[in-house]
Amino acid sequence: MAAPETAGNLETGRRASPRPRRPAAARGRPWAEALLFACGLLLALTPLWARLYAQWQQERLLAELLSAQAQALPSSAAPGAATGPADDPTLAAGLLAGGPAGAKPAGGASAGAGAPVRPLFLIEIPRIGLRAVVVDGVAAGDLRAGPGLYPGSPLPGAAGNVAVAGHRTTYGAWFRHLDRLQPGDPIRLVAGGRSYVYRVERSWTVRPDATWVLAPTPYPALTLTTCTPPGSAAFRLVVRARLTSPP
């Protein structure tokens, strides 16, 4: 006959029963959750970091540009001088961050690997509240610092087509609201201590390989290019303006 169960027997039985173990997937879940959180935080902060970087670059370039103007620009940077070879073969190599067929391959530098970004002139567009330093070149590193002048383009005030590309949604998003410009809107370029006012003539959308928008014009013109629609590289928005002051 079995012995009756007592409190002691019950306590012993409870001690003997093994504790349930957590599945291996559950034990690793906190690490996976922490990793996912870190990745999400990094992605969320990337646009902020890019914007702060662009702002820092612009402040540095503006100080450098103003200092150079105060000391008088060298003859090689005088209005009318080309900023790069007119027959640069990379003009048809593809589109860079907002402009038809960039004159430099993506990721390249303005004047050799590791070369510093060089400021050229100021661009001001009152309608969209833009005031930025335009740099020399349209390589990826150039356009992170500001709008870039296509190699082969003249400087402000000279005959021909001053062609400038700029980001629309990343870094400084300089040309974010370029689509708001209307015919007659002024665009002011300041170079070598002189101010040049261009008036918008028209804007239109082209395919990424429409390199003809960079071609020289029979009159002093300004061409601005950026990606469209925002966040997509499917097409390019082009704004063409004509020099009006000084004539």
N, C-alpha and C positions, 0 to 999 in steps of 0.2 A: 504494500500500500504506500502510495507516494506521500512524502511529508508535506504538510500544509505550508503554503507560501506565507512567509512572514515579511515584515518590513525590511529585515536584513537581507533576505533572499532577493527581494525586489531591487534593493539598492545595488546588490552585487551584479544582478542582471543588467541594470542600466549602465554600470561601469564597463561591463564587458562588451556592450554593443559598440561597434566601430563608428567614428564620426564620418559623416558623408564628405567626400572630397569634391572641391569645385572643379568643373571641367577645365581642361587646358585652355580652351578658347576664352573662358571667362577670366582666368588668371592673367591672360595677356591683353585683355581689353583695355585696362587703364593706360598702358603704354601706347596702344593704337590710337586711343582717343586723344592723348596728349600730342602725339605726332600730327594727327589731323588738325588739331587746334592750332599748332605752331605753323603748319603749312597755310591754313586759312588766314592767320594773322599776317603772315609774310605777304600773301597775295593782296590782302586788303591795304597794306601799308605801301606797296610798290608805287601806286600813282602819287601818293603824297611825297615819297622820297624823290621821285622823278621831277615833280614840280619844284621841290625845294632845291634840288640840284640845278635845275634850269635857272631859278631865280638867283642863286649864288653866282652862276656863270655870268648872267646878265649884269649883275652889279660889278663884278670884276672887269668885264669887258667895257662897260661904260666908263669906269675910272681910267682904264687904259686908253680908250678912244679920246676922252677929253684931255688927257695928258699929252697924247700925240698931237692933237690939234693945237694945244697951247704952245707946243714947241715947233709948230709948222710941219705939215706932212712932207715926207720925202718926195722927190720928183717921180719916183716909180709909182706913187699912189695918187698922183695928181688926177683931177677929173679928166676922163677921156682915155686913161691908160687901161689896157686890158688886164684882167686879173688872172688870166690863164691862156693857154694855147687855144686859138680859135678852132683848130682841127683836132681837138682832143678826141681820140677814137672811142672813149667811153661814153660819149653823148648818146649813143644808141645801145648802151649796155643794159638799160632797164630803168625803172622808175624808183626814185628814192624819196620816201617820206613826204610826199606831197608835190612832186613836180615831174613833168615829163622827162623821161630818159635822163637821169642824172649824169653829170659830167664826170663823176668819180664813182668807182665801185663801192658798194655798201661796205662800211667798216673801214674805209680808207681814211687817210689823214690829208690835211690841206697841203702840206709841203713835206711829205715824207713821214715814215712811221714815227710816232711819238712827238710830232711837231705840235706846238701849241696852237690853239685856235686864234685866228687873227681878226680883230674887229675892223670893219671898213667904214660904216656910216650908220646913222640913225634913221629909222623909219617911224613915222607918226601917222596914224589914221584916226582922226577924231571920231568918226561915226561909231567905230567899234572899240574906242578907248585903248588903242594899241600904241605903245611906245617901246621900241626894242632896238637893240644893236644888231645890225646885219653883219654876219661873219663871212669870211672868205672860204667858199666851198660848200658843197652839198653832200659830203660824205656823212655817214651816220654820226660820227663824233662831232662834226660841225653842227649838224641840225639839233643835237642835244643842247647846244649852247645858245642857239638862236636861229632866226631865219638865215638862209645862206644864199650867197650870190653864186649863180652858175659860172664856172670857169668859161672864159671867152666873152662874158658880158662886160660892157663898159660900166664905168662908175657913173653916179648921178650927174646929170647935166650934159653928158656927152651925146653925140649922135649915135643912134642905134637903139638896141633893145636891152634895157636893164632888167634881167630876169632873176627873180628871187623865189625860192621855195621855202616852205615852212610847215611845221607840224600843225595838225588840227586837233588832235585829241590827246597826245602824249607830251611829256615834258612841259614846256611852257605853253603849248597849244596856241602858238602865236596867231595862227590864221583860223582859229575856231569859228569866228563869226564873219569870215570873208564873204559869205553868201548874202550878207546884209547890205553890202555896198551897192549904191545906186549911181547911175550916170550923173556926172557933175560933182560927185564927192571928191574932196581934196585928199591927196596923199602927199605928205611932206617928207623929203629926204634931206638930211643934213650931212654934208661931207666937206671936209677941208675948210670948215668955218663958213660955208655958204649953204643957203637953204634953197631947195628946188621943189616947186609945187607941181604935182601932176594931178590931172583931173580924170576920173574914171570915165571911160567911153562905153565899155560893155563888159559882160561876163558870160561865160558859157562853159559847157562840160565837154570834155574830150576823153578819148581812150588813153591808156597809159603810154602808148607808143607814138603819140602825136607830137613828135619832136619839132614839128614846124613852128610851134608857138614860141620856140626859143630863137628862131631865125632873126637876123637883123631887120630892122624896120626902116623905111625911108624918112622917118621923122623920129625925134627923141621920144622913146616910149618906155613904159614900165610894165612888166608882166609879172604877176604874182600867181603862184600855183600851189595847190594843196590837194589832199585826198578828198574824195566825195563818193558816197555820203559819209558823214562822220563815222569813224571807226572802221571804215572799209577802204581797201585800196583798189576797188573795181574801176573807178574813174578818177579824173582830175578836174577840179574846178579851176578855171583860168579867169583872171581879172586883168584887163588891159586898160592902161591909162596913158594920157598924153601930157608931155611937158608943156606947162603954160606960163610959169614964172620961175626964173627969168626966161624970156622967149628963146 
